[in-house]
Amino acid sequence: MIDPAKVDINQLPKKFCDGAIGGYNKEVFSFALTSGNSLDSFAATPQVMKSISVWMNGQIQGYEKQFGEIDTLPPEIQSPIQAADLGKS
């Protein structure tokens, strides 16, 4: 097992995570983190998944305390093709 005290998180290679998908059954949580067109898939016991959830929630609470609430609404992206443009030459 890796000793977290000996890991410099800033020195680890990183991928930008832009999404996640997954599911679960009685024995295991299965999930994949997406980065562009690639997936990194994982499986975790319910106990490990809950410990990840507790850690993540703590990180988010700390972030929001320092920087404000995270807006989770999807951005309003205007399509480059608008209905008003149809029929124009």
N, C-alpha and C positions, 0 to 999 in steps of 0.2 A: 504494500500500500504506500502511496506517495504521501510524504509528510508535507501538509500545506504550508507549514512555517518555513520550509526550505524552497518554496516555489516563488519565483519572481514573476508575477502575472504579466508585467510589462515586457518581459523578454520572450514570451511565448508567441508563436506565429498565430495570426488571427484571420478568420473569414468574417465578412459582414453578414450577419443573419438577417434575412428579410422576411422570414415567416416560419411557421411550424405547423405540422400536421401530426396526427396520431390517434391512438385508441388504447383500449385496455381490456383485459379480461380479469378473472379472479387472481391469477398468479403474476401477471406482468403488465407494465405499461410499455407500449411501443410508440416511439415518436421519431420524427425526422425534422431536422432543422434545415431550412432551405437557404441557399445563397445563390442567387441568379438561377442558373439551370442545374445546379448540383444539389444533392441531398446527402446529408450525413445522418444515418439512422442509428438509433439507440434503443436499448431495452433496459428497464429498471424494475426492481421489485417495488411493491407499494410503499414499503418503508423508505427506500432510497428516494423514490419519487416525492414522497411527502417532505423529506428533508431538503430536497432541491426546492420545492415550493416554498417552504418556510424561509430558506436562504434568499430566494428571489424576492419574496414579499418584503423582507427586511431591506434589501437593496433598493427596491422601488420606494419604500417609505423614506429612506434616507435621501434619495434623489429628490423626491417631491418636497421634502422639508427644506432642502437647500435651494432648489431651482423652481419650485412651483409644481402644481398638478400637471400630469401628463395628459394631453388631449388625445383620446383614442378614437375620435371620430375620423372617418376616412376623409382625405383631402378632396375638395371639390376641384376636380381636374376638368377643364373645358376641352372637349374634343376639338381637334383641328378642323373637323367637318361639321358644320352646323346646318340645321334644317333650313335656315334662312339662305344658305348658300346654294341649295338645290335649285336647279333650273337656270342658274347663272352661267353664262358662257365664259 
